[in-house]
Amino acid sequence: MPRPKRSSRVLEKAQLRACGLKAIDPNLDFGNAGNLQNLTQQIEQLRAKIDTYNTALSIIDASRTDIEQLEKNLSSLCERLLLAVAVKYGKDSQEYVMAGGVRKSDRIRKSTATRLKASPEETSTENAKTA
């Protein structure tokens, strides 16, 4: 999901105020850097910084998309190589384990594990009923 781009209500408000001040007098100056030129300069600085920020976000989003695609490609390649080892040596071989797989004979089936766990409990509950 792309990151939201930034906008600035302060920038919009300052632009409207600058337009209003420009309508009063284009050379308005109240001293202590309180003039229309300074306001316009700071508006442009903020606009440039927001543009830079939003461009950086776009670059980050593009990089993230590239990384996700590369991860998918790498995962697919790893899976294909493991399957190739399984085809050549078998899923119960030492080579398959060395490539990162789990031997077929070492896998515990869920139904078997459930039966093994349930057996001692059933036995203890049956003993309690008969006693």
KEROZA-622643 format. One record per residue: residue number from 1; x, y, z of N, C-alpha, C, O in turn. Coordinates in steps of 0.2 Angstrom, whole numbers, m for minus. Example, Ala and Ser with C-alpha at 12.3 -4.5 7.8 and 13.67 -1.06 7.14 Angstrom:
<pts>
+-----+-------+-------+-------+-------+-------+-------+-------+-------+-------+-------+-------+-------+
! num !   npx !   npy !   npz !  capx !  capy !  capz !   cpx !   cpy !   cpz !   opx !   opy !   opz !
+-----+-------+-------+-------+-------+-------+-------+-------+-------+-------+-------+-------+-------+
!   1 !    66 !   m28 !    39 !    62 !   m22 !    39 !    66 !   m16 !    39 !    71 !   m17 !    42 !
!   2 !    64 !   m11 !    35 !    68 !    m5 !    36 !    64 !     0 !    39 !    67 !     6 !    40 !
+-----+-------+-------+-------+-------+-------+-------+-------+-------+-------+-------+-------+-------+
</pts>
This chain:
<pts>
+-----+-------+-------+-------+-------+-------+-------+-------+-------+-------+-------+-------+-------+
! num !   npx !   npy !   npz !  capx !  capy !  capz !   cpx !   cpy !   cpz !   opx !   opy !   opz !
+-----+-------+-------+-------+-------+-------+-------+-------+-------+-------+-------+-------+-------+
!   1 !     4 !    m6 !     0 !     0 !     0 !     0 !     4 !     6 !     0 !     9 !     7 !     4 !
!   2 !     4 !    11 !    m5 !     8 !    17 !    m5 !     7 !    21 !     1 !     1 !    22 !     3 !
!   3 !    12 !    25 !     3 !    11 !    29 !     8 !     8 !    36 !     6 !     8 !    38 !     0 !
!   4 !     4 !    39 !    10 !     0 !    45 !     8 !     5 !    51 !     7 !     9 !    52 !    11 !
!   5 !     3 !    54 !     2 !     7 !    60 !     0 !     5 !    66 !     5 !     0 !    66 !     8 !
!   6 !    10 !    70 !     6 !     9 !    76 !    11 !     6 !    82 !     8 !     9 !    84 !     2 !
!   7 !     2 !    85 !    11 !     0 !    92 !     9 !     0 !    96 !    15 !     1 !    94 !    20 !
!   8 !    m1 !   103 !    14 !     0 !   107 !    20 !    m6 !   112 !    20 !    m7 !   116 !    15 !
!   9 !   m10 !   112 !    25 !   m15 !   117 !    26 !   m12 !   124 !    27 !   m15 !   129 !    25 !
!  10 !    m6 !   124 !    31 !    m3 !   131 !    32 !    m1 !   134 !    25 !    m1 !   140 !    25 !
!  11 !     2 !   130 !    21 !     4 !   132 !    14 !    m2 !   135 !    10 !    m1 !   141 !     8 !
!  12 !    m7 !   132 !    10 !   m13 !   134 !     7 !   m16 !   141 !    10 !   m17 !   145 !     6 !
!  13 !   m16 !   141 !    16 !   m18 !   147 !    20 !   m13 !   153 !    18 !   m15 !   158 !    17 !
!  14 !    m7 !   151 !    18 !    m2 !   157 !    17 !    m2 !   159 !    10 !    m1 !   165 !     9 !
!  15 !    m4 !   155 !     5 !    m4 !   157 !    m2 !   m10 !   161 !    m3 !   m10 !   167 !    m6 !
!  16 !   m16 !   160 !     1 !   m22 !   164 !     1 !   m20 !   171 !     4 !   m23 !   176 !     1 !
!  17 !   m17 !   171 !     9 !   m15 !   177 !    13 !   m11 !   181 !     8 !   m12 !   187 !     8 !
!  18 !    m6 !   178 !     5 !    m1 !   182 !     1 !    m5 !   185 !    m5 !    m4 !   191 !    m7 !
!  19 !   m10 !   182 !    m8 !   m14 !   185 !   m13 !   m18 !   191 !   m11 !   m18 !   196 !   m14 !
!  20 !   m21 !   190 !    m5 !   m24 !   196 !    m2 !   m20 !   202 !     0 !   m21 !   207 !    m2 !
!  21 !   m14 !   200 !     2 !    m9 !   206 !     4 !    m6 !   209 !    m3 !    m5 !   215 !    m3 !
!  22 !    m5 !   205 !    m8 !    m3 !   207 !   m14 !    m9 !   212 !   m17 !    m7 !   217 !   m21 !
!  23 !   m15 !   210 !   m16 !   m20 !   215 !   m19 !   m20 !   221 !   m15 !   m22 !   226 !   m18 !
!  24 !   m18 !   221 !    m9 !   m18 !   228 !    m5 !   m12 !   232 !    m8 !   m14 !   238 !   m10 !
!  25 !    m6 !   229 !    m8 !    m1 !   233 !   m10 !     5 !   228 !   m12 !     7 !   224 !    m7 !
!  26 !     7 !   228 !   m18 !    12 !   223 !   m20 !    19 !   224 !   m16 !    23 !   220 !   m16 !
!  27 !    20 !   230 !   m14 !    27 !   232 !   m10 !    26 !   232 !    m3 !    29 !   236 !     0 !
!  28 !    21 !   229 !     0 !    19 !   230 !     7 !    25 !   228 !    11 !    28 !   222 !    10 !
!  29 !    27 !   232 !    16 !    33 !   231 !    21 !    31 !   233 !    28 !    30 !   239 !    28 !
!  30 !    31 !   229 !    33 !    30 !   231 !    40 !    36 !   231 !    44 !    36 !   232 !    50 !
!  31 !    42 !   230 !    41 !    48 !   230 !    44 !    49 !   223 !    48 !    45 !   219 !    48 !
!  32 !    56 !   222 !    50 !    57 !   216 !    54 !    56 !   209 !    50 !    53 !   205 !    52 !
!  33 !    57 !   209 !    43 !    56 !   204 !    39 !    49 !   203 !    38 !    47 !   197 !    35 !
!  34 !    45 !   207 !    39 !    37 !   207 !    39 !    35 !   210 !    32 !    31 !   214 !    32 !
!  35 !    38 !   207 !    26 !    36 !   210 !    20 !    33 !   204 !    15 !    34 !   198 !    17 !
!  36 !    30 !   206 !    10 !    27 !   201 !     5 !    32 !   197 !     2 !    31 !   191 !     1 !
!  37 !    38 !   200 !     1 !    44 !   196 !    m2 !    46 !   190 !     2 !    47 !   185 !     0 !
!  38 !    47 !   191 !     9 !    49 !   186 !    13 !    43 !   181 !    14 !    45 !   175 !    14 !
!  39 !    37 !   183 !    14 !    32 !   178 !    14 !    32 !   174 !     8 !    31 !   167 !     9 !
!  40 !    33 !   177 !     2 !    33 !   173 !    m4 !    39 !   168 !    m4 !    38 !   162 !    m6 !
!  41 !    44 !   170 !    m2 !    50 !   166 !    m1 !    49 !   160 !     3 !    51 !   154 !     1 !
!  42 !    46 !   161 !     9 !    45 !   155 !    14 !    40 !   151 !    11 !    40 !   145 !    12 !
!  43 !    35 !   153 !     7 !    30 !   149 !     4 !    33 !   144 !    m1 !    32 !   138 !    m1 !
!  44 !    38 !   147 !    m5 !    41 !   143 !   m10 !    46 !   138 !    m7 !    47 !   132 !    m9 !
!  45 !    49 !   140 !    m1 !    53 !   135 !     2 !    49 !   129 !     5 !    51 !   123 !     4 !
!  46 !    44 !   130 !     8 !    39 !   125 !    10 !    37 !   121 !     5 !    37 !   115 !     5 !
!  47 !    35 !   124 !    m1 !    32 !   120 !    m7 !    38 !   116 !    m9 !    36 !   110 !   m11 !
!  48 !    44 !   118 !   m10 !    49 !   114 !   m12 !    51 !   108 !    m8 !    52 !   103 !   m10 !
!  49 !    51 !   109 !    m1 !    52 !   104 !     4 !    47 !    99 !     4 !    48 !    93 !     4 !
!  50 !    40 !   101 !     3 !    35 !    96 !     2 !    35 !    92 !    m4 !    34 !    86 !    m4 !
!  51 !    37 !    95 !   m10 !    38 !    92 !   m16 !    44 !    86 !   m15 !    43 !    81 !   m18 !
!  52 !    49 !    88 !   m12 !    55 !    84 !   m11 !    53 !    78 !    m7 !    55 !    72 !    m8 !
!  53 !    49 !    79 !    m2 !    47 !    74 !     3 !    42 !    69 !    m1 !    43 !    63 !     0 !
!  54 !    37 !    72 !    m5 !    33 !    67 !    m9 !    36 !    63 !   m14 !    35 !    58 !   m15 !
!  55 !    42 !    66 !   m17 !    46 !    63 !   m22 !    49 !    57 !   m18 !    50 !    51 !   m21 !
!  56 !    52 !    58 !   m13 !    56 !    53 !    m9 !    51 !    47 !    m7 !    53 !    41 !    m7 !
!  57 !    45 !    49 !    m5 !    40 !    44 !    m4 !    38 !    39 !   m10 !    38 !    33 !    m9 !
!  58 !    38 !    43 !   m16 !    37 !    39 !   m22 !    42 !    34 !   m23 !    41 !    29 !   m25 !
!  59 !    49 !    36 !   m22 !    54 !    32 !   m23 !    55 !    26 !   m18 !    56 !    21 !   m20 !
!  60 !    53 !    28 !   m12 !    52 !    22 !    m7 !    47 !    17 !    m9 !    48 !    11 !    m8 !
!  61 !    41 !    20 !   m11 !    36 !    15 !   m13 !    38 !    11 !   m19 !    37 !     5 !   m19 !
!  62 !    42 !    14 !   m24 !    44 !    10 !   m30 !    49 !     5 !   m27 !    49 !    m1 !   m30 !
!  63 !    54 !     7 !   m23 !    59 !     2 !   m20 !    56 !    m4 !   m17 !    58 !    m9 !   m17 !
!  64 !    50 !    m2 !   m13 !    47 !    m7 !    m9 !    44 !   m12 !   m14 !    44 !   m18 !   m13 !
!  65 !    41 !   m10 !   m19 !    38 !   m14 !   m24 !    43 !   m19 !   m27 !    42 !   m25 !   m28 !
!  66 !    49 !   m16 !   m29 !    54 !   m20 !   m32 !    57 !   m25 !   m27 !    58 !   m31 !   m29 !
!  67 !    57 !   m23 !   m21 !    60 !   m28 !   m16 !    55 !   m34 !   m15 !    57 !   m40 !   m15 !
!  68 !    48 !   m32 !   m15 !    43 !   m38 !   m14 !    44 !   m42 !   m20 !    43 !   m48 !   m20 !
!  69 !    45 !   m39 !   m26 !    45 !   m44 !   m32 !    51 !   m48 !   m32 !    51 !   m54 !   m34 !
!  70 !    57 !   m45 !   m30 !    63 !   m49 !   m30 !    62 !   m55 !   m25 !    65 !   m60 !   m26 !
!  71 !    59 !   m53 !   m19 !    58 !   m59 !   m14 !    54 !   m64 !   m17 !    55 !   m70 !   m16 !
!  72 !    48 !   m63 !   m21 !    44 !   m68 !   m24 !    48 !   m72 !   m29 !    48 !   m78 !   m29 !
!  73 !    52 !   m69 !   m33 !    56 !   m72 !   m37 !    61 !   m77 !   m34 !    62 !   m83 !   m36 !
!  74 !    65 !   m74 !   m29 !    69 !   m78 !   m25 !    66 !   m84 !   m21 !    69 !   m90 !   m21 !
!  75 !    60 !   m83 !   m19 !    57 !   m89 !   m15 !    55 !   m94 !   m20 !    55 !  m100 !   m19 !
!  76 !    52 !   m92 !   m26 !    51 !   m97 !   m31 !    57 !  m101 !   m34 !    56 !  m107 !   m35 !
!  77 !    62 !   m97 !   m35 !    68 !  m101 !   m37 !    71 !  m106 !   m31 !    72 !  m111 !   m33 !
!  78 !    70 !  m104 !   m25 !    72 !  m108 !   m20 !    68 !  m115 !   m20 !    70 !  m120 !   m19 !
!  79 !    61 !  m113 !   m20 !    57 !  m119 !   m20 !    58 !  m124 !   m26 !    58 !  m130 !   m26 !
!  80 !    59 !  m121 !   m32 !    61 !  m125 !   m38 !    67 !  m129 !   m37 !    67 !  m135 !   m39 !
!  81 !    72 !  m126 !   m34 !    78 !  m130 !   m33 !    77 !  m135 !   m28 !    80 !  m141 !   m29 !
!  82 !    73 !  m134 !   m23 !    72 !  m139 !   m18 !    68 !  m145 !   m21 !    70 !  m151 !   m20 !
!  83 !    63 !  m143 !   m25 !    60 !  m149 !   m29 !    64 !  m152 !   m34 !    63 !  m158 !   m35 !
!  84 !    69 !  m149 !   m37 !    74 !  m152 !   m41 !    78 !  m157 !   m38 !    79 !  m163 !   m40 !
!  85 !    80 !  m155 !   m32 !    84 !  m160 !   m27 !    80 !  m166 !   m25 !    82 !  m172 !   m25 !
!  86 !    73 !  m165 !   m24 !    69 !  m170 !   m22 !    68 !  m175 !   m28 !    67 !  m181 !   m27 !
!  87 !    67 !  m172 !   m34 !    66 !  m176 !   m40 !    72 !  m181 !   m41 !    72 !  m187 !   m43 !
!  88 !    78 !  m178 !   m40 !    84 !  m181 !   m42 !    86 !  m186 !   m36 !    88 !  m192 !   m38 !
!  89 !    86 !  m184 !   m30 !    88 !  m189 !   m24 !    82 !  m192 !   m20 !    83 !  m196 !   m17 !
!  90 !    76 !  m189 !   m21 !    71 !  m191 !   m17 !    69 !  m187 !   m11 !    74 !  m184 !    m8 !
!  91 !    63 !  m187 !    m8 !    61 !  m183 !    m3 !    64 !  m186 !     4 !    63 !  m183 !     9 !
!  92 !    66 !  m192 !     4 !    69 !  m196 !    10 !    76 !  m196 !    10 !    79 !  m200 !    14 !
!  93 !    80 !  m192 !     6 !    87 !  m193 !     6 !    90 !  m187 !    10 !    87 !  m182 !    12 !
!  94 !    97 !  m189 !    11 !   101 !  m184 !    15 !   102 !  m177 !    11 !   102 !  m172 !    14 !
!  95 !   102 !  m178 !     5 !   103 !  m172 !     0 !    97 !  m167 !     1 !    98 !  m161 !     1 !
!  96 !    91 !  m170 !     1 !    85 !  m166 !     2 !    86 !  m162 !     9 !    84 !  m156 !     9 !
!  97 !    88 !  m165 !    14 !    89 !  m162 !    20 !    94 !  m157 !    20 !    93 !  m151 !    23 !
!  98 !   100 !  m158 !    16 !   105 !  m153 !    16 !   103 !  m147 !    12 !   105 !  m141 !    13 !
!  99 !    98 !  m148 !     7 !    95 !  m142 !     3 !    90 !  m138 !     7 !    88 !  m133 !     5 !
! 100 !    88 !  m141 !    13 !    83 !  m137 !    17 !    76 !  m140 !    18 !    72 !  m137 !    21 !
! 101 !    75 !  m146 !    15 !    69 !  m150 !    16 !    69 !  m154 !    22 !    74 !  m155 !    25 !
! 102 !    63 !  m156 !    23 !    62 !  m161 !    29 !    60 !  m168 !    26 !    56 !  m168 !    22 !
! 103 !    64 !  m173 !    28 !    63 !  m180 !    26 !    55 !  m182 !    26 !    52 !  m180 !    31 !
! 104 !    53 !  m185 !    22 !    46 !  m188 !    22 !    45 !  m192 !    28 !    40 !  m192 !    31 !
! 105 !    50 !  m196 !    29 !    49 !  m201 !    35 !    50 !  m197 !    42 !    47 !  m200 !    47 !
! 106 !    52 !  m191 !    42 !    53 !  m187 !    48 !    47 !  m183 !    49 !    46 !  m180 !    55 !
! 107 !    42 !  m182 !    44 !    36 !  m178 !    45 !    31 !  m182 !    50 !    31 !  m188 !    50 !
! 108 !    28 !  m178 !    54 !    23 !  m181 !    59 !    17 !  m179 !    56 !    15 !  m173 !    55 !
! 109 !    13 !  m184 !    55 !     6 !  m182 !    52 !     2 !  m180 !    57 !     2 !  m182 !    63 !
! 110 !    m3 !  m175 !    56 !    m7 !  m172 !    61 !   m12 !  m177 !    64 !   m13 !  m177 !    70 !
! 111 !   m14 !  m181 !    60 !   m19 !  m186 !    62 !   m16 !  m191 !    67 !   m19 !  m193 !    72 !
! 112 !   m10 !  m193 !    66 !    m6 !  m197 !    70 !    m5 !  m194 !    77 !    m5 !  m197 !    82 !
! 113 !    m2 !  m188 !    76 !    m1 !  m184 !    82 !    m7 !  m183 !    87 !    m6 !  m183 !    93 !
! 114 !   m13 !  m182 !    84 !   m19 !  m181 !    87 !   m21 !  m187 !    91 !   m23 !  m187 !    97 !
! 115 !   m20 !  m193 !    87 !   m22 !  m199 !    90 !   m17 !  m201 !    96 !   m19 !  m203 !   101 !
! 116 !   m11 !  m199 !    95 !    m6 !  m200 !   101 !    m7 !  m196 !   107 !    m7 !  m199 !   113 !
! 117 !    m9 !  m190 !   106 !   m11 !  m186 !   112 !   m18 !  m188 !   115 !   m18 !  m187 !   121 !
! 118 !   m22 !  m190 !   111 !   m29 !  m191 !   113 !   m29 !  m198 !   117 !   m33 !  m199 !   122 !
! 119 !   m25 !  m203 !   115 !   m25 !  m209 !   118 !   m24 !  m209 !   126 !   m27 !  m212 !   130 !
! 120 !   m18 !  m206 !   129 !   m17 !  m206 !   136 !   m23 !  m203 !   140 !   m25 !  m205 !   145 !
! 121 !   m26 !  m198 !   137 !   m32 !  m194 !   140 !   m38 !  m199 !   140 !   m41 !  m199 !   145 !
! 122 !   m39 !  m202 !   135 !   m45 !  m206 !   135 !   m44 !  m212 !   140 !   m49 !  m214 !   143 !
! 123 !   m38 !  m214 !   140 !   m37 !  m220 !   145 !   m38 !  m218 !   152 !   m41 !  m221 !   156 !
! 124 !   m36 !  m212 !   154 !   m36 !  m209 !   161 !   m44 !  m208 !   162 !   m46 !  m209 !   168 !
! 125 !   m48 !  m205 !   157 !   m55 !  m204 !   159 !   m59 !  m210 !   159 !   m63 !  m211 !   163 !
! 126 !   m57 !  m216 !   155 !   m60 !  m222 !   156 !   m59 !  m225 !   163 !   m63 !  m228 !   166 !
! 127 !   m52 !  m225 !   165 !   m51 !  m227 !   171 !   m54 !  m224 !   177 !   m56 !  m227 !   182 !
! 128 !   m56 !  m218 !   176 !   m59 !  m214 !   181 !   m67 !  m216 !   182 !   m70 !  m216 !   187 !
! 129 !   m69 !  m217 !   176 !   m76 !  m219 !   176 !   m77 !  m226 !   179 !   m83 !  m228 !   182 !
! 130 !   m73 !  m231 !   178 !   m73 !  m238 !   181 !   m72 !  m238 !   188 !   m74 !  m243 !   191 !
! 131 !   m69 !  m233 !   191 !   m67 !  m233 !   198 !   m72 !  m231 !   202 !   m71 !  m231 !   208 !
+-----+-------+-------+-------+-------+-------+-------+-------+-------+-------+-------+-------+-------+
</pts>
